[in-house]
Protein backbone atom coordinates (compact mmCIF):
# COMPACT_ATOMS: atom_id res chain seq x y z
CA UNK A 1 0.00 0.00 0.00
CA UNK A 2 2.85 2.37 0.88
CA UNK A 3 4.49 1.75 -2.49
CA UNK A 4 1.23 2.62 -4.26
CA UNK A 5 0.97 5.84 -2.27
CA UNK A 6 4.59 6.76 -3.16
CA UNK A 7 4.03 6.05 -6.87
CA UNK A 8 0.78 8.03 -6.81
CA UNK A 9 2.55 10.95 -5.10
CA UNK A 10 5.32 11.00 -7.71
CA UNK A 11 2.81 10.79 -10.56
CA UNK A 12 0.82 13.60 -8.99
CA UNK A 13 3.95 15.77 -8.88
CA UNK A 14 4.62 15.04 -12.55
CA UNK A 15 1.02 15.78 -13.48
CA UNK A 16 1.11 19.03 -11.54
CA UNK A 17 4.32 20.04 -13.28
CA UNK A 18 2.82 19.28 -16.70
CA UNK A 19 -0.19 21.45 -15.88
CA UNK A 20 1.98 24.31 -14.64
CA UNK A 21 4.90 24.70 -17.07
CA UNK A 22 6.40 27.56 -15.06
CA UNK A 23 6.54 25.54 -11.84
CA UNK A 24 9.85 23.83 -10.95
CA UNK A 25 9.98 20.04 -11.01
CA UNK A 26 10.30 18.51 -7.52
CA UNK A 27 11.53 15.17 -8.84
CA UNK A 28 14.96 13.93 -7.72
CA UNK A 29 14.80 10.37 -8.99
CA UNK A 30 17.86 10.00 -11.19
CA UNK A 31 15.94 9.81 -14.46
CA UNK A 32 16.51 12.16 -17.36
CA UNK A 33 13.60 14.59 -17.66
CA UNK A 34 14.32 16.42 -20.88
CA UNK A 35 16.29 19.59 -20.31
CA UNK A 36 19.14 19.91 -17.83
CA UNK A 37 18.01 20.01 -14.16
CA UNK A 38 19.24 23.60 -13.81
CA UNK A 39 16.41 24.59 -16.17
CA UNK A 40 13.76 22.43 -14.47
CA UNK A 41 14.42 22.76 -10.75
CA UNK A 42 15.08 25.70 -8.39
CA UNK A 43 18.11 26.67 -6.38
CA UNK A 44 20.94 26.27 -8.90
CA UNK A 45 23.81 28.78 -8.86
CA UNK A 46 26.31 29.09 -11.73
CA UNK A 47 29.98 28.56 -10.87
CA UNK A 48 31.05 29.72 -14.32
CA UNK A 49 29.15 32.73 -15.61
CA UNK A 50 30.91 32.97 -18.97
CA UNK A 51 33.19 35.50 -20.73
CA UNK A 52 35.84 35.36 -18.02
CA UNK A 53 37.09 33.06 -15.27
CA UNK A 54 35.98 35.15 -12.30
CA UNK A 55 35.63 32.86 -9.29
CA UNK A 56 38.38 30.46 -10.44
CA UNK A 57 42.15 30.31 -10.07
CA UNK A 58 45.02 28.03 -10.99
CA UNK A 59 45.79 25.34 -8.41
CA UNK A 60 49.43 26.34 -8.04
CA UNK A 61 50.13 30.09 -8.03
CA UNK A 62 53.68 29.34 -9.23
CA UNK A 63 52.40 27.60 -12.39
CA UNK A 64 50.74 29.63 -15.12
CA UNK A 65 47.15 28.64 -15.84
CA UNK A 66 46.24 28.78 -19.54
CA UNK A 67 42.51 28.12 -19.15
CA UNK A 68 40.44 30.61 -21.15
CA UNK A 69 36.87 31.15 -22.27
CA UNK A 70 35.43 30.94 -25.75
CA UNK A 71 32.05 31.16 -27.42
CA UNK A 72 32.30 27.76 -29.16
CA UNK A 73 34.43 24.60 -29.30
CA UNK A 74 35.46 23.09 -32.64
CA UNK A 75 36.35 19.40 -32.97
CA UNK A 76 37.85 17.91 -36.13
CA UNK A 77 37.27 14.16 -36.11
CA UNK A 78 39.49 13.34 -39.12
CA UNK A 79 42.28 15.90 -39.22
CA UNK A 80 42.76 16.62 -35.52
CA UNK A 81 40.95 13.98 -33.43
CA UNK A 82 43.15 14.52 -30.38
CA UNK A 83 42.58 18.29 -30.19
CA UNK A 84 39.89 20.81 -29.32
CA UNK A 85 39.96 24.31 -30.75
CA UNK A 86 38.35 27.54 -29.57
CA UNK A 87 36.05 29.27 -32.02
CA UNK A 88 35.11 32.92 -31.56
CA UNK A 89 35.89 35.31 -28.74
CA UNK A 90 35.28 35.05 -25.00
CA UNK A 91 32.12 33.15 -24.15
CA UNK A 92 30.39 30.59 -21.99
CA UNK A 93 32.77 27.64 -22.49
CA UNK A 94 36.14 27.15 -20.81
CA UNK A 95 39.03 25.31 -22.48
CA UNK A 96 42.26 24.10 -20.87
CA UNK A 97 44.67 26.09 -23.00
CA UNK A 98 45.87 25.79 -26.60
CA UNK A 99 47.58 22.42 -26.09
CA UNK A 100 45.25 20.79 -23.58
CA UNK A 101 47.87 20.57 -20.86
CA UNK A 102 47.84 23.24 -18.23
CA UNK A 103 47.37 23.73 -14.51
CA UNK A 104 44.31 22.42 -12.72
CA UNK A 105 41.67 25.08 -12.04
CA UNK A 106 39.99 25.60 -8.66
CA UNK A 107 36.99 27.54 -7.41
CA UNK A 108 37.55 30.44 -5.04
CA UNK A 109 34.44 29.34 -3.15
CA UNK A 110 34.33 26.35 -0.80
CA UNK A 111 31.44 23.92 -0.42
CA UNK A 112 30.09 21.29 1.93
CA UNK A 113 27.42 18.84 0.79
CA UNK A 114 26.41 19.71 -2.73
CA UNK A 115 24.65 18.72 -5.91
CA UNK A 116 26.72 19.50 -9.00
CA UNK A 117 25.75 19.63 -12.65
CA UNK A 118 28.23 20.26 -15.47
CA UNK A 119 28.86 19.50 -19.11
CA UNK A 120 32.17 18.59 -20.72
CA UNK A 121 33.70 17.76 -24.11
CA UNK A 122 36.75 15.57 -24.69
CA UNK A 123 39.10 15.02 -27.60
CA UNK A 124 39.89 11.43 -28.53
CA UNK A 125 41.83 9.68 -25.78
CA UNK A 126 41.63 12.70 -23.50
CA UNK A 127 41.42 12.68 -19.73
CA UNK A 128 40.29 15.09 -17.01
CA UNK A 129 38.57 14.88 -13.65
CA UNK A 130 36.04 16.62 -11.43
CA UNK A 131 37.36 16.75 -7.86
CA UNK A 132 34.68 17.34 -5.25
CA UNK A 133 36.27 19.17 -2.29
CA UNK A 134 39.42 19.19 -4.43
CA UNK A 135 40.01 15.66 -3.15
CA UNK A 136 37.56 13.08 -4.47
CA UNK A 137 37.57 12.55 -8.23
CA UNK A 138 34.83 11.62 -10.63
CA UNK A 139 36.85 10.54 -13.65
CA UNK A 140 36.41 12.32 -16.98
CA UNK A 141 37.85 10.05 -19.67
CA UNK A 142 37.23 9.11 -23.28
CA UNK A 143 35.91 5.58 -22.77
CA UNK A 144 33.69 5.68 -25.85
CA UNK A 145 33.57 2.36 -27.70
CA UNK A 146 35.51 0.39 -25.09
CA UNK A 147 34.43 -3.25 -24.88
CA UNK A 148 36.65 -4.02 -21.89
CA UNK A 149 35.21 -4.31 -18.38
CA UNK A 150 34.90 -0.88 -16.82
CA UNK A 151 37.53 0.12 -14.24
CA UNK A 152 38.15 3.00 -11.84
CA UNK A 153 40.06 4.73 -14.66
CA UNK A 154 37.09 4.90 -17.05
CA UNK A 155 34.65 7.73 -17.61
CA UNK A 156 32.05 7.88 -14.85
CA UNK A 157 34.31 6.15 -12.30
CA UNK A 158 35.15 7.26 -8.80
CA UNK A 159 38.92 7.24 -9.18
CA UNK A 160 41.13 5.13 -6.93
CA UNK A 161 43.41 6.35 -4.18
CA UNK A 162 47.19 6.08 -4.61
CA UNK A 163 48.94 4.35 -1.71
CA UNK A 164 52.46 2.85 -1.71
CA UNK A 165 52.76 3.42 -5.46
CA UNK A 166 49.62 1.49 -6.35
CA UNK A 167 45.93 2.14 -6.88
CA UNK A 168 43.65 1.32 -3.98
CA UNK A 169 39.86 1.19 -4.02
CA UNK A 170 37.87 3.28 -6.46
CA UNK A 171 34.58 2.39 -8.09
CA UNK A 172 34.11 1.46 -11.74
CA UNK A 173 31.01 2.85 -13.45
CA UNK A 174 28.03 0.51 -13.66
CA UNK A 175 27.81 1.03 -17.42
CA UNK A 176 29.85 2.71 -20.12
CA UNK A 177 27.81 5.87 -20.74
CA UNK A 178 30.51 7.73 -22.69
CA UNK A 179 29.61 9.54 -25.90
CA UNK A 180 31.99 9.98 -28.85
CA UNK A 181 34.79 12.57 -28.64
CA UNK A 182 33.66 16.02 -29.71
CA UNK A 183 30.18 15.60 -28.17
CA UNK A 184 28.97 17.47 -25.10
CA UNK A 185 28.44 15.12 -22.15
CA UNK A 186 27.02 15.70 -18.68
CA UNK A 187 27.49 14.76 -15.06
CA UNK A 188 25.01 15.25 -12.27
CA UNK A 189 26.58 14.46 -8.92
CA UNK A 190 25.05 14.21 -5.44
CA UNK A 191 27.92 14.51 -2.95
CA UNK A 192 28.02 14.32 0.84
CA UNK A 193 31.21 15.61 2.44
CA UNK A 194 33.04 14.01 5.36
CA UNK A 195 31.78 14.55 8.88
CA UNK A 196 33.79 15.77 11.89
CA UNK A 197 33.15 16.02 15.62
CA UNK A 198 33.66 19.15 17.70
CA UNK A 199 37.34 18.26 18.14
CA UNK A 200 37.90 18.00 14.39
CA UNK A 201 38.12 14.21 14.33
CA UNK A 202 36.57 12.64 11.24
CA UNK A 203 33.51 10.60 12.11
CA UNK A 204 32.28 9.69 8.61
CA UNK A 205 33.89 9.48 5.18
CA UNK A 206 32.86 11.45 2.12
CA UNK A 207 30.23 9.75 0.00
CA UNK A 208 28.96 9.96 -3.59
CA UNK A 209 25.26 9.34 -3.15
CA UNK A 210 24.67 9.24 -6.88
CA UNK A 211 26.44 10.08 -10.14
CA UNK A 212 24.54 10.33 -13.42
CA UNK A 213 26.55 10.28 -16.65
CA UNK A 214 24.64 11.31 -19.76
CA UNK A 215 21.34 10.40 -18.12
CA UNK A 216 22.44 7.00 -16.78
CA UNK A 217 23.22 6.16 -13.16
CA UNK A 218 26.85 5.05 -12.98
CA UNK A 219 27.51 5.36 -9.23
CA UNK A 220 25.31 4.98 -6.15
CA UNK A 221 26.23 5.31 -2.48
CA UNK A 222 30.01 5.07 -2.89
CA UNK A 223 32.11 5.84 0.19
CA UNK A 224 35.55 7.43 -0.26
CA UNK A 225 37.98 6.95 2.61
CA UNK A 226 40.33 9.75 1.57
CA UNK A 227 41.64 11.81 -1.31
CA UNK A 228 41.91 10.03 -4.66
CA UNK A 229 45.01 10.10 -6.85
CA UNK A 230 46.33 13.58 -7.87
CA UNK A 231 44.11 15.36 -5.35
CA UNK A 232 44.89 18.81 -3.99
CA UNK A 233 47.36 18.92 -1.13
CA UNK A 234 44.75 20.04 1.38
CA UNK A 235 43.27 18.22 4.37
CA UNK A 236 39.79 16.76 4.42
CA UNK A 237 37.42 19.32 5.88
CA UNK A 238 33.75 20.23 6.15
CA UNK A 239 34.23 22.85 3.40
CA UNK A 240 36.59 22.67 0.43
CA UNK A 241 36.70 23.92 -3.20
CA UNK A 242 35.88 22.23 -6.49
CA UNK A 243 38.77 21.41 -8.85
CA UNK A 244 38.83 20.56 -12.57
CA UNK A 245 41.88 18.69 -13.89
CA UNK A 246 43.62 20.41 -16.78
CA UNK A 247 46.91 18.62 -17.46
CA UNK A 248 45.85 15.32 -19.11
CA UNK A 249 44.62 16.34 -22.55
CA UNK A 250 42.14 18.72 -24.21
CA UNK A 251 38.88 19.21 -22.33
CA UNK A 252 36.19 21.89 -22.37
CA UNK A 253 33.54 22.63 -19.75
CA UNK A 254 30.29 24.60 -19.74
CA UNK A 255 27.07 24.94 -17.70
CA UNK A 256 28.73 24.40 -14.32
CA UNK A 257 26.05 24.78 -11.63
CA UNK A 258 25.66 23.77 -8.01
CA UNK A 259 23.10 23.81 -5.23
CA UNK A 260 22.93 22.53 -1.64
CA UNK A 261 22.34 18.80 -1.39
CA UNK A 262 18.67 17.80 -1.47
CA UNK A 263 16.95 14.51 -0.57
CA UNK A 264 16.89 11.88 -3.30
CA UNK A 265 13.66 10.16 -4.34
CA UNK A 266 13.78 6.37 -4.66
CA UNK A 267 11.12 4.68 -6.77
VOPAGU-2260 file (C-alpha; in pm, 1 decimal, decimal comma):
REM VOPAGU-2260
SITE   aa  ch    i         X         Y         Z
SITE  UNK   A    0       0,0       0,0       0,0
SITE  UNK   A    1     285,0     237,3      88,2
SITE  UNK   A    2     449,3     174,6    -249,3
SITE  UNK   A    3     123,4     261,7    -425,7
SITE  UNK   A    4      97,1     583,6    -227,5
SITE  UNK   A    5     459,0     676,0    -316,0
SITE  UNK   A    6     402,6     605,2    -687,0
SITE  UNK   A    7      77,9     803,1    -681,3
SITE  UNK   A    8     255,1    1095,3    -510,4
SITE  UNK   A    9     531,9    1100,4    -770,8
SITE  UNK   A   10     281,1    1078,8   -1055,5
SITE  UNK   A   11      81,8    1359,8    -899,0
SITE  UNK   A   12     394,9    1577,2    -888,0
SITE  UNK   A   13     461,8    1503,5   -1254,7
SITE  UNK   A   14     102,2    1578,1   -1348,3
SITE  UNK   A   15     111,4    1902,8   -1154,3
SITE  UNK   A   16     432,1    2004,1   -1328,2
SITE  UNK   A   17     282,2    1927,9   -1669,8
SITE  UNK   A   18     -19,5    2145,2   -1587,8
SITE  UNK   A   19     197,7    2431,1   -1463,8
SITE  UNK   A   20     489,9    2469,6   -1706,6
SITE  UNK   A   21     639,6    2755,7   -1506,2
SITE  UNK   A   22     653,6    2553,6   -1183,9
SITE  UNK   A   23     985,5    2383,1   -1095,4
SITE  UNK   A   24     997,6    2004,4   -1100,8
SITE  UNK   A   25    1030,2    1850,5    -752,2
SITE  UNK   A   26    1152,9    1516,7    -883,8
SITE  UNK   A   27    1495,7    1392,7    -772,4
SITE  UNK   A   28    1479,7    1037,3    -899,2
SITE  UNK   A   29    1786,0    1000,2   -1118,9
SITE  UNK   A   30    1593,6     980,7   -1445,9
SITE  UNK   A   31    1651,4    1216,2   -1735,8
SITE  UNK   A   32    1359,8    1458,9   -1765,8
SITE  UNK   A   33    1432,0    1642,5   -2088,1
SITE  UNK   A   34    1629,2    1959,5   -2031,0
SITE  UNK   A   35    1913,8    1991,0   -1782,6
SITE  UNK   A   36    1801,0    2001,5   -1416,2
SITE  UNK   A   37    1923,8    2360,0   -1380,6
SITE  UNK   A   38    1640,7    2458,5   -1617,3
SITE  UNK   A   39    1375,8    2243,2   -1447,1
SITE  UNK   A   40    1441,5    2275,7   -1074,6
SITE  UNK   A   41    1507,5    2569,7    -839,3
SITE  UNK   A   42    1811,2    2666,9    -637,8
SITE  UNK   A   43    2093,7    2626,8    -890,0
SITE  UNK   A   44    2380,8    2878,0    -886,3
SITE  UNK   A   45    2631,5    2908,7   -1172,5
SITE  UNK   A   46    2997,7    2856,3   -1087,0
SITE  UNK   A   47    3105,0    2971,8   -1431,5
SITE  UNK   A   48    2914,9    3273,2   -1561,4
SITE  UNK   A   49    3091,5    3297,0   -1897,4
SITE  UNK   A   50    3318,6    3549,8   -2073,2
SITE  UNK   A   51    3584,2    3535,6   -1802,0
SITE  UNK   A   52    3709,3    3306,1   -1526,9
SITE  UNK   A   53    3598,3    3514,9   -1230,3
SITE  UNK   A   54    3563,2    3286,4    -928,5
SITE  UNK   A   55    3837,6    3045,9   -1043,8
SITE  UNK   A   56    4214,7    3031,4   -1006,8
SITE  UNK   A   57    4502,1    2802,9   -1098,8
SITE  UNK   A   58    4578,7    2534,0    -840,6
SITE  UNK   A   59    4942,6    2634,3    -803,6
SITE  UNK   A   60    5013,4    3008,7    -803,0
SITE  UNK   A   61    5367,6    2934,0    -923,1
SITE  UNK   A   62    5240,3    2760,4   -1239,3
SITE  UNK   A   63    5073,5    2963,4   -1512,0
SITE  UNK   A   64    4714,8    2863,8   -1583,8
SITE  UNK   A   65    4623,7    2877,9   -1954,2
SITE  UNK   A   66    4251,4    2811,7   -1915,0
SITE  UNK   A   67    4044,4    3060,7   -2114,6
SITE  UNK   A   68    3687,4    3114,7   -2226,9
SITE  UNK   A   69    3542,8    3094,4   -2575,1
SITE  UNK   A   70    3204,9    3115,7   -2741,9
SITE  UNK   A   71    3230,2    2776,1   -2915,8
SITE  UNK   A   72    3442,9    2459,6   -2930,3
SITE  UNK   A   73    3545,8    2308,8   -3263,5
SITE  UNK   A   74    3634,9    1939,5   -3297,1
SITE  UNK   A   75    3784,9    1791,0   -3613,2
SITE  UNK   A   76    3727,2    1415,6   -3611,4
SITE  UNK   A   77    3949,1    1333,7   -3912,0
SITE  UNK   A   78    4227,9    1590,4   -3921,8
SITE  UNK   A   79    4276,2    1662,3   -3551,6
SITE  UNK   A   80    4095,1    1398,4   -3342,8
SITE  UNK   A   81    4314,6    1452,0   -3037,6
SITE  UNK   A   82    4258,4    1828,7   -3019,2
SITE  UNK   A   83    3989,4    2080,6   -2932,0
SITE  UNK   A   84    3995,9    2431,4   -3075,2
SITE  UNK   A   85    3835,3    2753,5   -2956,7
SITE  UNK   A   86    3604,6    2926,7   -3201,5
SITE  UNK   A   87    3510,7    3292,1   -3155,8
SITE  UNK   A   88    3589,0    3531,5   -2873,9
SITE  UNK   A   89    3527,8    3505,0   -2500,0
SITE  UNK   A   90    3212,2    3314,7   -2414,6
SITE  UNK   A   91    3038,8    3058,6   -2198,5
SITE  UNK   A   92    3277,1    2764,4   -2248,9
SITE  UNK   A   93    3613,9    2714,9   -2080,7
SITE  UNK   A   94    3903,3    2531,1   -2248,4
SITE  UNK   A   95    4225,9    2409,9   -2087,2
SITE  UNK   A   96    4467,0    2609,2   -2300,0
SITE  UNK   A   97    4587,2    2579,2   -2660,1
SITE  UNK   A   98    4758,0    2241,5   -2609,1
SITE  UNK   A   99    4525,3    2079,0   -2358,3
SITE  UNK   A  100    4787,5    2056,7   -2086,2
SITE  UNK   A  101    4784,0    2324,4   -1823,0
SITE  UNK   A  102    4737,1    2373,1   -1450,6
SITE  UNK   A  103    4430,9    2241,9   -1272,0
SITE  UNK   A  104    4167,0    2507,6   -1203,9
SITE  UNK   A  105    3999,3    2560,1    -865,9
SITE  UNK   A  106    3698,8    2754,5    -741,0
SITE  UNK   A  107    3755,3    3044,1    -503,6
SITE  UNK   A  108    3443,9    2934,0    -314,7
SITE  UNK   A  109    3433,4    2635,1     -80,4
SITE  UNK   A  110    3143,9    2391,9     -42,2
SITE  UNK   A  111    3009,3    2129,1     192,8
SITE  UNK   A  112    2741,7    1884,5      79,5
SITE  UNK   A  113    2640,9    1970,7    -273,3
SITE  UNK   A  114    2465,4    1871,8    -591,5
SITE  UNK   A  115    2672,1    1950,2    -900,1
SITE  UNK   A  116    2574,8    1962,9   -1265,5
SITE  UNK   A  117    2822,7    2026,3   -1546,7
SITE  UNK   A  118    2885,7    1949,9   -1911,3
SITE  UNK   A  119    3217,3    1859,5   -2072,3
SITE  UNK   A  120    3369,8    1775,7   -2410,5
SITE  UNK   A  121    3674,7    1557,2   -2469,3
SITE  UNK   A  122    3909,5    1502,0   -2760,3
SITE  UNK   A  123    3988,7    1142,8   -2853,1
SITE  UNK   A  124    4182,9     967,6   -2578,0
SITE  UNK   A  125    4163,2    1269,6   -2350,4
SITE  UNK   A  126    4142,5    1268,1   -1973,0
SITE  UNK   A  127    4029,1    1508,6   -1700,7
SITE  UNK   A  128    3856,7    1488,3   -1365,4
SITE  UNK   A  129    3603,9    1661,6   -1142,8
SITE  UNK   A  130    3735,9    1675,1    -786,1
SITE  UNK   A  131    3468,5    1734,4    -524,6
SITE  UNK   A  132    3626,5    1916,7    -229,5
SITE  UNK   A  133    3942,0    1919,4    -443,3
SITE  UNK   A  134    4001,2    1566,3    -315,1
SITE  UNK   A  135    3756,2    1307,9    -447,2
SITE  UNK   A  136    3757,4    1254,7    -822,9
SITE  UNK   A  137    3482,8    1162,1   -1062,8
SITE  UNK   A  138    3685,2    1053,9   -1364,8
SITE  UNK   A  139    3640,9    1231,6   -1698,2
SITE  UNK   A  140    3785,1    1005,2   -1966,6
SITE  UNK   A  141    3723,3     911,3   -2328,3
SITE  UNK   A  142    3591,1     558,0   -2276,8
SITE  UNK   A  143    3369,2     568,2   -2584,7
SITE  UNK   A  144    3356,8     236,2   -2769,8
SITE  UNK   A  145    3550,6      39,2   -2508,9
SITE  UNK   A  146    3442,8    -325,0   -2487,8
SITE  UNK   A  147    3665,4    -402,1   -2189,4
SITE  UNK   A  148    3521,5    -431,2   -1838,2
SITE  UNK   A  149    3490,3     -87,8   -1682,4
SITE  UNK   A  150    3752,8      11,7   -1423,8
SITE  UNK   A  151    3815,0     299,6   -1184,3
SITE  UNK   A  152    4006,1     472,9   -1465,7
SITE  UNK   A  153    3708,8     490,3   -1704,6
SITE  UNK   A  154    3465,4     773,3   -1761,0
SITE  UNK   A  155    3204,7     787,7   -1485,1
SITE  UNK   A  156    3431,2     615,1   -1230,1
SITE  UNK   A  157    3515,3     726,2    -879,6
SITE  UNK   A  158    3892,4     724,4    -917,8
SITE  UNK   A  159    4112,7     512,9    -693,1
SITE  UNK   A  160    4340,9     634,8    -418,2
SITE  UNK   A  161    4719,2     608,0    -460,5
SITE  UNK   A  162    4894,1     435,1    -170,6
SITE  UNK   A  163    5245,5     285,2    -171,1
SITE  UNK   A  164    5275,5     342,0    -546,2
SITE  UNK   A  165    4962,0     148,8    -634,6
SITE  UNK   A  166    4592,9     213,6    -688,5
SITE  UNK   A  167    4364,8     131,8    -398,4
SITE  UNK   A  168    3985,6     119,1    -401,8
SITE  UNK   A  169    3787,3     328,4    -645,7
SITE  UNK   A  170    3458,3     239,4    -808,7
SITE  UNK   A  171    3411,4     145,6   -1174,1
SITE  UNK   A  172    3101,1     284,7   -1345,5
SITE  UNK   A  173    2802,9      51,2   -1365,6
SITE  UNK   A  174    2780,5     103,5   -1741,5
SITE  UNK   A  175    2985,1     270,9   -2012,1
SITE  UNK   A  176    2781,3     586,8   -2073,9
SITE  UNK   A  177    3051,2     773,3   -2268,5
SITE  UNK   A  178    2960,7     954,1   -2590,3
SITE  UNK   A  179    3198,9     997,8   -2885,2
SITE  UNK   A  180    3478,9    1257,4   -2864,3
SITE  UNK   A  181    3365,5    1602,2   -2970,6
SITE  UNK   A  182    3018,1    1560,2   -2817,4
SITE  UNK   A  183    2897,2    1747,1   -2510,2
SITE  UNK   A  184    2844,1    1512,2   -2214,9
SITE  UNK   A  185    2702,4    1569,9   -1868,1
SITE  UNK   A  186    2749,3    1475,5   -1506,0
SITE  UNK   A  187    2501,0    1525,4   -1226,8
SITE  UNK   A  188    2657,9    1445,8    -891,6
SITE  UNK   A  189    2505,1    1420,6    -544,1
SITE  UNK   A  190    2792,0    1451,5    -295,3
SITE  UNK   A  191    2802,3    1432,3      83,9
SITE  UNK   A  192    3120,5    1560,7     244,1
SITE  UNK   A  193    3304,2    1401,1     535,6
SITE  UNK   A  194    3177,5    1454,7     888,1
SITE  UNK   A  195    3378,9    1577,3    1188,6
SITE  UNK   A  196    3315,1    1602,3    1562,2
SITE  UNK   A  197    3366,3    1915,0    1770,0
SITE  UNK   A  198    3734,1    1826,3    1813,8
SITE  UNK   A  199    3790,4    1800,5    1439,2
SITE  UNK   A  200    3812,3    1420,9    1432,8
SITE  UNK   A  201    3657,1    1263,8    1124,5
SITE  UNK   A  202    3350,6    1059,6    1210,6
SITE  UNK   A  203    3228,3     969,2     860,9
SITE  UNK   A  204    3388,8     948,2     518,3
SITE  UNK   A  205    3286,3    1144,5     211,5
SITE  UNK   A  206    3023,4     974,5      -0,5
SITE  UNK   A  207    2896,0     996,1    -358,8
SITE  UNK   A  208    2525,7     934,5    -314,6
SITE  UNK   A  209    2466,6     923,7    -688,3
SITE  UNK   A  210    2644,5    1007,8   -1014,1
SITE  UNK   A  211    2454,0    1032,5   -1341,9
SITE  UNK   A  212    2655,5    1028,2   -1664,8
SITE  UNK   A  213    2463,7    1130,7   -1976,0
SITE  UNK   A  214    2134,2    1039,6   -1811,7
SITE  UNK   A  215    2244,4     699,5   -1677,7
SITE  UNK   A  216    2321,6     616,0   -1315,9
SITE  UNK   A  217    2685,4     505,1   -1298,3
SITE  UNK   A  218    2750,7     536,2    -922,6
SITE  UNK   A  219    2530,9     497,6    -615,3
SITE  UNK   A  220    2623,0     531,0    -248,1
SITE  UNK   A  221    3001,0     506,7    -289,1
SITE  UNK   A  222    3211,0     584,5      18,8
SITE  UNK   A  223    3555,1     743,5     -25,5
SITE  UNK   A  224    3798,3     694,6     261,3
SITE  UNK   A  225    4033,1     974,7     156,8
SITE  UNK   A  226    4164,5    1180,6    -131,3
SITE  UNK   A  227    4191,3    1002,9    -465,8
SITE  UNK   A  228    4501,1    1010,5    -684,9
SITE  UNK   A  229    4632,7    1357,9    -787,0
SITE  UNK   A  230    4410,9    1535,7    -534,8
SITE  UNK   A  231    4488,8    1880,7    -399,4
SITE  UNK   A  232    4735,9    1892,0    -112,8
SITE  UNK   A  233    4475,2    2003,9     138,2
SITE  UNK   A  234    4326,5    1821,7     436,8
SITE  UNK   A  235    3979,5    1675,6     442,2
SITE  UNK   A  236    3741,6    1932,3     587,9
SITE  UNK   A  237    3374,9    2023,0     614,6
SITE  UNK   A  238    3422,8    2284,5     340,3
SITE  UNK   A  239    3658,7    2266,7      43,0
SITE  UNK   A  240    3670,4    2391,6    -319,8
SITE  UNK   A  241    3587,8    2223,1    -648,8
SITE  UNK   A  242    3877,4    2140,7    -884,9
SITE  UNK   A  243    3883,4    2056,1   -1256,8
SITE  UNK   A  244    4188,0    1869,5   -1389,0
SITE  UNK   A  245    4361,9    2041,1   -1678,0
SITE  UNK   A  246    4690,5    1861,7   -1745,8
SITE  UNK   A  247    4584,7    1532,4   -1910,6
SITE  UNK   A  248    4461,6    1634,0   -2255,4
SITE  UNK   A  249    4213,8    1872,2   -2421,4
SITE  UNK   A  250    3887,7    1921,3   -2233,5
SITE  UNK   A  251    3619,4    2189,1   -2236,6
SITE  UNK   A  252    3353,6    2263,0   -1974,9
SITE  UNK   A  253    3029,4    2460,2   -1974,4
SITE  UNK   A  254    2707,2    2494,4   -1770,3
SITE  UNK   A  255    2873,2    2440,3   -1432,0
SITE  UNK   A  256    2605,3    2477,6   -1163,2
SITE  UNK   A  257    2565,9    2376,7    -801,1
SITE  UNK   A  258    2309,8    2380,9    -522,7
SITE  UNK   A  259    2292,9    2252,9    -163,5
SITE  UNK   A  260    2233,7    1879,8    -138,8
SITE  UNK   A  261    1866,9    1779,6    -147,1
SITE  UNK   A  262    1694,6    1450,8     -57,0
SITE  UNK   A  263    1689,0    1187,7    -330,0
SITE  UNK   A  264    1366,5    1016,1    -433,5
SITE  UNK   A  265    1377,7     637,4    -465,6
SITE  UNK   A  266    1111,8     468,0    -677,1
